[in-house]
């Protein structure tokens, strides 16, 4: 299953995929990997990106505890187990 969420000041598209035993959040931040910082507090992922327009922050509610956070070419992927 895939759902779309809009988040942050510029309403970036976030895709959420849910499976029987896991879930995945994916978003293209359109910034270099080294310009992205992600912290998870409880069930909330806080994403800070240093863009050409300045610093942008977005928060995403996660359906469970995260098991992996990666960025590759500006694409942020957060995965977790159910």
The first five atom37 places (N, CA, C, CB, O) and aatype in JSON, in Angstrom:
{
  "aatype": [20, 20, 20, 20, 20, 20, 20, 20, 20, 20, 20, 20, 20, 20, 20, 20, 20, 20, 20, 20, 20, 20, 20, 20, 20, 20, 20, 20, 20, 20, 20, 20, 20, 20, 20, 20, 20, 20, 20, 20, 20, 20, 20, 20, 20, 20, 20, 20, 20, 20, 20, 20, 20, 20, 20, 20, 20, 20, 20, 20, 20, 20, 20, 20, 20, 20, 20, 20, 20, 20, 20, 20, 20, 20, 20, 20, 20, 20, 20, 20, 20, 20],
  "atom_mask": [
    [1, 1, 1, 1, 1],
    [1, 1, 1, 1, 1],
    [1, 1, 1, 1, 1],
    [1, 1, 1, 1, 1],
    [1, 1, 1, 1, 1],
    [1, 1, 1, 1, 1],
    [1, 1, 1, 1, 1],
    [1, 1, 1, 1, 1],
    [1, 1, 1, 1, 1],
    [1, 1, 1, 1, 1],
    [1, 1, 1, 1, 1],
    [1, 1, 1, 1, 1],
    [1, 1, 1, 1, 1],
    [1, 1, 1, 1, 1],
    [1, 1, 1, 1, 1],
    [1, 1, 1, 1, 1],
    [1, 1, 1, 1, 1],
    [1, 1, 1, 1, 1],
    [1, 1, 1, 1, 1],
    [1, 1, 1, 1, 1],
    [1, 1, 1, 1, 1],
    [1, 1, 1, 1, 1],
    [1, 1, 1, 1, 1],
    [1, 1, 1, 1, 1],
    [1, 1, 1, 1, 1],
    [1, 1, 1, 1, 1],
    [1, 1, 1, 1, 1],
    [1, 1, 1, 1, 1],
    [1, 1, 1, 1, 1],
    [1, 1, 1, 1, 1],
    [1, 1, 1, 1, 1],
    [1, 1, 1, 1, 1],
    [1, 1, 1, 1, 1],
    [1, 1, 1, 1, 1],
    [1, 1, 1, 1, 1],
    [1, 1, 1, 1, 1],
    [1, 1, 1, 1, 1],
    [1, 1, 1, 1, 1],
    [1, 1, 1, 1, 1],
    [1, 1, 1, 1, 1],
    [1, 1, 1, 1, 1],
    [1, 1, 1, 1, 1],
    [1, 1, 1, 1, 1],
    [1, 1, 1, 1, 1],
    [1, 1, 1, 1, 1],
    [1, 1, 1, 1, 1],
    [1, 1, 1, 1, 1],
    [1, 1, 1, 1, 1],
    [1, 1, 1, 1, 1],
    [1, 1, 1, 1, 1],
    [1, 1, 1, 1, 1],
    [1, 1, 1, 1, 1],
    [1, 1, 1, 1, 1],
    [1, 1, 1, 1, 1],
    [1, 1, 1, 1, 1],
    [1, 1, 1, 1, 1],
    [1, 1, 1, 1, 1],
    [1, 1, 1, 1, 1],
    [1, 1, 1, 1, 1],
    [1, 1, 1, 1, 1],
    [1, 1, 1, 1, 1],
    [1, 1, 1, 1, 1],
    [1, 1, 1, 1, 1],
    [1, 1, 1, 1, 1],
    [1, 1, 1, 1, 1],
    [1, 1, 1, 1, 1],
    [1, 1, 1, 1, 1],
    [1, 1, 1, 1, 1],
    [1, 1, 1, 1, 1],
    [1, 1, 1, 1, 1],
    [1, 1, 1, 1, 1],
    [1, 1, 1, 1, 1],
    [1, 1, 1, 1, 1],
    [1, 1, 1, 1, 1],
    [1, 1, 1, 1, 1],
    [1, 1, 1, 1, 1],
    [1, 1, 1, 1, 1],
    [1, 1, 1, 1, 1],
    [1, 1, 1, 1, 1],
    [1, 1, 1, 1, 1],
    [1, 1, 1, 1, 1],
    [1, 1, 1, 1, 1]
  ],
  "atom_positions": [
    [[0.85, -1.17, 0.0], [0.0, 0.0, 0.0], [0.89, 1.24, 0.0], [-0.96, 0.0, 1.22], [1.94, 1.25, 0.65]],
    [[0.49, 2.24, -0.71], [1.25, 3.49, -0.77], [0.31, 4.65, -0.48], [1.93, 3.67, -2.16], [-0.79, 4.73, -1.03]],
    [[0.76, 5.54, 0.4], [-0.02, 6.74, 0.66], [0.87, 7.95, 0.48], [-0.64, 6.72, 2.07], [2.09, 7.85, 0.61]],
    [[0.28, 9.09, 0.17], [1.04, 10.31, -0.02], [0.74, 11.26, 1.13], [0.71, 10.97, -1.38], [-0.4, 11.4, 1.55]],
    [[1.78, 11.91, 1.63], [1.63, 12.93, 2.65], [2.38, 14.17, 2.2], [2.15, 12.43, 4.03], [3.4, 14.06, 1.53]],
    [[1.88, 15.33, 2.56], [2.58, 16.58, 2.3], [3.08, 17.1, 3.63], [1.66, 17.63, 1.59], [2.36, 17.08, 4.62]],
    [[4.32, 17.57, 3.64], [4.89, 18.02, 4.91], [5.91, 19.1, 4.68], [5.5, 16.85, 5.66], [6.53, 19.17, 3.62]],
    [[6.1, 19.93, 5.68], [7.11, 20.98, 5.62], [6.57, 22.23, 4.98], [8.32, 20.5, 4.87], [5.44, 22.28, 4.5]],
    [[7.42, 23.25, 4.99], [7.02, 24.55, 4.46], [6.7, 24.51, 2.97], [8.12, 25.57, 4.72], [5.8, 25.21, 2.51]],
    [[7.44, 23.7, 2.21], [7.23, 23.66, 0.76], [6.43, 22.44, 0.33], [8.55, 23.69, 0.05], [6.37, 22.14, -0.86]],
    [[5.83, 21.73, 1.27], [4.95, 20.6, 1.01], [5.59, 19.57, 0.08], [3.65, 21.07, 0.42], [5.05, 19.27, -0.99]],
    [[6.73, 19.05, 0.47], [7.38, 17.98, -0.28], [6.51, 16.73, -0.22], [8.81, 17.69, 0.28], [5.8, 16.5, 0.75]],
    [[6.59, 15.94, -1.27], [5.82, 14.7, -1.32], [6.59, 13.61, -0.58], [5.53, 14.27, -2.78], [7.78, 13.4, -0.81]],
    [[5.89, 12.94, 0.31], [6.45, 11.82, 1.06], [5.61, 10.6, 0.74], [6.48, 12.12, 2.61], [4.39, 10.63, 0.84]],
    [[6.27, 9.52, 0.37], [5.57, 8.27, 0.11], [5.75, 7.35, 1.31], [6.07, 7.59, -1.19], [6.85, 7.23, 1.85]],
    [[4.68, 6.71, 1.7], [4.74, 5.73, 2.79], [4.24, 4.4, 2.25], [3.9, 6.19, 4.03], [3.14, 4.31, 1.7]],
    [[5.05, 3.38, 2.41], [4.7, 2.04, 1.99], [4.58, 1.18, 3.24], [5.75, 1.45, 0.99], [5.47, 1.19, 4.1]],
    [[3.48, 0.45, 3.35], [3.28, -0.42, 4.5], [3.15, -1.86, 4.02], [2.03, 0.0, 5.31], [2.42, -2.16, 3.08]],
    [[3.88, -2.74, 4.7], [3.87, -4.16, 4.4], [3.45, -4.91, 5.66], [5.27, -4.65, 3.89], [3.3, -4.31, 6.72]],
    [[3.26, -6.22, 5.54], [2.84, -7.01, 6.7], [3.8, -6.89, 7.87], [2.69, -8.46, 6.3], [3.37, -6.82, 9.02]],
    [[5.11, -6.87, 7.59], [6.09, -6.89, 8.67], [6.97, -5.65, 8.74], [6.95, -8.09, 8.52], [7.87, -5.58, 9.59]],
    [[6.74, -4.66, 7.86], [7.6, -3.47, 7.86], [6.88, -2.29, 7.21], [8.92, -3.76, 7.12], [5.79, -2.42, 6.66]],
    [[7.53, -1.12, 7.29], [7.03, 0.09, 6.64], [8.23, 0.88, 6.13], [6.17, 0.95, 7.63], [9.35, 0.71, 6.62]],
    [[7.98, 1.75, 5.13], [9.04, 2.54, 4.52], [8.51, 3.94, 4.22], [9.58, 1.86, 3.22], [7.42, 4.08, 3.66]],
    [[9.27, 4.98, 4.6], [9.0, 6.36, 4.2], [10.08, 6.76, 3.21], [8.97, 7.33, 5.44], [11.26, 6.49, 3.44]],
    [[9.69, 7.4, 2.1], [10.66, 7.84, 1.09], [10.29, 9.25, 0.64], [10.71, 6.86, -0.12], [9.12, 9.52, 0.36]],
    [[11.28, 10.13, 0.55], [11.06, 11.47, 0.01], [12.32, 11.97, -0.66], [10.62, 12.45, 1.13], [13.43, 11.69, -0.2]],
    [[12.17, 12.69, -1.76], [13.3, 13.28, -2.46], [13.48, 14.7, -1.94], [13.09, 13.27, -4.02], [12.67, 15.58, -2.23]],
    [[14.53, 14.91, -1.16], [14.77, 16.22, -0.54], [15.43, 17.21, -1.49], [15.62, 16.06, 0.68], [15.43, 18.41, -1.22]],
    [[15.98, 16.73, -2.58], [16.61, 17.57, -3.6], [17.76, 18.4, -3.04], [15.58, 18.49, -4.23], [17.96, 19.54, -3.44]],
    [[18.51, 17.81, -2.1], [19.72, 18.42, -1.55], [20.79, 17.34, -1.44], [19.45, 19.1, -0.16], [20.48, 16.15, -1.48]],
    [[22.03, 17.76, -1.3], [23.13, 16.81, -1.13], [22.98, 16.06, 0.19], [24.5, 17.53, -1.19], [22.47, 16.6, 1.17]],
    [[23.43, 14.81, 0.22], [23.31, 13.98, 1.41], [23.91, 14.64, 2.65], [23.97, 12.64, 1.18], [23.35, 14.54, 3.74]],
    [[25.05, 15.32, 2.48], [25.71, 15.93, 3.63], [24.96, 17.15, 4.17], [27.12, 16.34, 3.25], [25.3, 17.66, 5.24]],
    [[23.94, 17.62, 3.45], [23.14, 18.76, 3.89], [21.85, 18.34, 4.59], [22.8, 19.64, 2.7], [20.98, 19.18, 4.84]],
    [[21.73, 17.04, 4.91], [20.52, 16.51, 5.55], [20.87, 15.95, 6.93], [19.87, 15.41, 4.67], [21.87, 15.25, 7.1]],
    [[20.03, 16.28, 7.91], [20.17, 15.74, 9.26], [18.81, 15.18, 9.68], [20.67, 16.83, 10.26], [17.78, 15.83, 9.5]],
    [[18.81, 13.98, 10.25], [17.57, 13.35, 10.69], [17.72, 12.91, 12.14], [17.2, 12.14, 9.78], [18.68, 12.23, 12.49]],
    [[16.76, 13.29, 12.97], [16.68, 12.84, 14.35], [15.31, 12.23, 14.56], [16.95, 14.0, 15.37], [14.32, 12.72, 14.01]],
    [[15.24, 11.18, 15.36], [13.96, 10.58, 15.7], [13.75, 10.73, 17.2], [13.9, 9.07, 15.27], [14.58, 10.32, 18.01]],
    [[12.6, 11.33, 17.55], [12.22, 11.51, 18.95], [10.87, 10.83, 19.12], [12.17, 13.03, 19.35], [9.87, 11.29, 18.57]],
    [[10.86, 9.75, 19.88], [9.62, 8.99, 20.03], [9.21, 8.43, 18.68], [8.5, 9.87, 20.6], [9.95, 7.66, 18.08]],
    [[8.03, 8.8, 18.22], [7.55, 8.33, 16.92], [7.59, 9.42, 15.85], [6.12, 7.8, 17.05], [6.92, 9.32, 14.83]],
    [[8.38, 10.47, 16.09], [8.48, 11.59, 15.15], [9.88, 11.69, 14.58], [8.09, 12.91, 15.85], [10.86, 11.74, 15.32]],
    [[9.97, 11.71, 13.25], [11.25, 11.96, 12.57], [11.32, 13.45, 12.27], [11.38, 11.11, 11.25], [10.4, 14.02, 11.69]],
    [[12.42, 14.07, 12.68], [12.65, 15.49, 12.43], [13.76, 15.59, 11.39], [13.02, 16.27, 13.75], [14.89, 15.17, 11.64]],
    [[13.42, 16.15, 10.24], [14.36, 16.24, 9.12], [14.73, 17.7, 8.9], [13.76, 15.61, 7.81], [13.85, 18.54, 8.73]],
    [[16.03, 17.98, 8.91], [16.52, 19.33, 8.67], [17.4, 19.28, 7.43], [17.32, 19.89, 9.91], [18.33, 18.48, 7.35]],
    [[17.09, 20.15, 6.45], [17.86, 20.2, 5.21], [18.34, 21.62, 4.97], [17.0, 19.71, 4.01], [17.58, 22.58, 5.1]],
    [[19.61, 21.74, 4.63], [20.22, 23.04, 4.3], [20.09, 23.23, 2.79], [21.73, 23.11, 4.76], [20.83, 22.63, 2.02]],
    [[19.14, 24.08, 2.38], [18.87, 24.3, 0.96], [19.42, 25.64, 0.51], [17.36, 24.23, 0.69], [19.94, 26.41, 1.33]],
    [[19.32, 25.92, -0.78], [19.76, 27.21, -1.31], [18.98, 28.37, -0.7], [19.62, 27.23, -2.82], [19.51, 29.47, -0.58]],
    [[17.72, 28.12, -0.31], [16.88, 29.16, 0.28], [17.07, 29.29, 1.78], [15.43, 28.88, -0.02], [16.5, 30.2, 2.39]],
    [[17.86, 28.41, 2.39], [18.07, 28.43, 3.83], [17.8, 27.07, 4.42], [17.17, 29.48, 4.49], [17.75, 26.06, 3.71]],
    [[17.63, 27.04, 5.72], [17.4, 25.78, 6.42], [15.9, 25.47, 6.42], [17.95, 25.83, 7.87], [15.08, 26.33, 6.76]],
    [[15.56, 24.24, 6.05], [14.17, 23.79, 6.0], [14.01, 22.64, 6.99], [13.76, 23.35, 4.56], [14.86, 21.76, 7.07]],
    [[12.92, 22.65, 7.75], [12.66, 21.59, 8.72], [11.29, 20.99, 8.48], [12.77, 22.13, 10.17], [10.33, 21.71, 8.18]],
    [[11.2, 19.66, 8.6], [9.92, 18.97, 8.45], [9.86, 17.87, 9.5], [9.75, 18.38, 7.02], [10.88, 17.32, 9.9]],
    [[8.65, 17.55, 9.93], [8.43, 16.48, 10.9], [7.47, 15.46, 10.3], [7.88, 17.03, 12.24], [6.49, 15.83, 9.65]],
    [[7.77, 14.18, 10.53], [6.95, 13.09, 10.02], [6.62, 12.15, 11.17], [7.66, 12.33, 8.88], [7.5, 11.77, 11.93]],
    [[5.35, 11.78, 11.29], [4.95, 10.78, 12.28], [5.24, 9.4, 11.71], [3.44, 10.93, 12.66], [4.81, 9.07, 10.61]],
    [[5.98, 8.6, 12.47], [6.33, 7.26, 12.05], [5.38, 6.26, 12.68], [7.79, 6.93, 12.42], [4.94, 6.46, 13.82]],
    [[5.04, 5.17, 11.97], [4.1, 4.19, 12.52], [4.73, 3.24, 13.54], [3.51, 3.38, 11.41], [4.04, 2.39, 14.1]],
    [[6.02, 3.36, 13.79], [6.72, 2.51, 14.74], [8.17, 2.94, 14.85], [6.62, 1.02, 14.33], [8.57, 3.95, 14.29]],
    [[8.95, 2.15, 15.58], [10.37, 2.47, 15.75], [11.13, 2.26, 14.45], [10.99, 1.6, 16.88], [10.89, 1.3, 13.72]],
    [[12.04, 3.19, 14.16], [12.82, 3.08, 12.92], [13.93, 2.06, 13.1], [13.4, 4.45, 12.52], [14.46, 1.9, 14.2]],
    [[14.29, 1.37, 12.01], [15.4, 0.43, 12.03], [16.53, 0.89, 11.13], [14.94, -0.95, 11.62], [17.67, 0.44, 11.27]],
    [[16.23, 1.81, 10.2], [17.25, 2.27, 9.27], [16.88, 3.65, 8.74], [17.44, 1.27, 8.11], [15.73, 3.91, 8.39]],
    [[17.89, 4.54, 8.69], [17.72, 5.86, 8.08], [18.88, 6.04, 7.12], [17.67, 7.01, 9.17], [20.04, 6.0, 7.52]],
    [[18.56, 6.25, 5.83], [19.62, 6.44, 4.83], [19.26, 7.6, 3.91], [19.84, 5.15, 4.02], [18.09, 7.92, 3.72]],
    [[20.29, 8.21, 3.34], [20.11, 9.17, 2.25], [21.03, 8.75, 1.12], [20.4, 10.64, 2.71], [22.16, 8.33, 1.35]],
    [[20.52, 8.86, -0.09], [21.3, 8.52, -1.28], [20.89, 9.48, -2.39], [21.08, 7.03, -1.7], [19.75, 9.44, -2.86]],
    [[21.82, 10.33, -2.8], [21.54, 11.33, -3.84], [20.35, 12.21, -3.47], [21.28, 10.65, -5.18], [19.55, 12.57, -4.33]],
    [[20.23, 12.56, -2.2], [19.16, 13.44, -1.75], [17.84, 12.76, -1.46], [18.94, 14.47, -2.75], [16.88, 13.43, -1.07]],
    [[17.76, 11.44, -1.64], [16.54, 10.7, -1.35], [16.65, 10.11, 0.06], [16.28, 9.57, -2.41], [17.54, 9.31, 0.34]],
    [[15.74, 10.53, 0.92], [15.72, 10.05, 2.3], [14.81, 8.83, 2.39], [15.24, 11.16, 3.27], [13.68, 8.85, 1.91]],
    [[15.32, 7.77, 3.02], [14.55, 6.55, 3.23], [14.62, 6.18, 4.71], [15.07, 5.38, 2.34], [15.71, 6.04, 5.27]],
    [[13.46, 6.02, 5.33], [13.38, 5.58, 6.72], [12.57, 4.3, 6.72], [12.73, 6.69, 7.65], [11.45, 4.27, 6.2]],
    [[13.12, 3.24, 7.3], [12.42, 1.96, 7.36], [12.24, 1.53, 8.8], [13.18, 0.88, 6.56], [12.98, 1.97, 9.69]],
    [[11.26, 0.68, 9.03], [11.0, 0.16, 10.36], [10.26, -1.15, 10.31], [10.23, 1.17, 11.18], [9.67, -1.52, 9.29]],
    [[10.28, -1.85, 11.44], [9.57, -3.12, 11.57], [8.24, -2.89, 12.26], [10.41, -4.15, 12.34], [8.08, -1.94, 13.03]],
    [[7.32, -3.76, 11.99], [6.02, -3.73, 12.67], [6.09, -4.55, 13.92], [4.89, -4.25, 11.76], [5.1, -4.65, 14.65]]
  ]
}
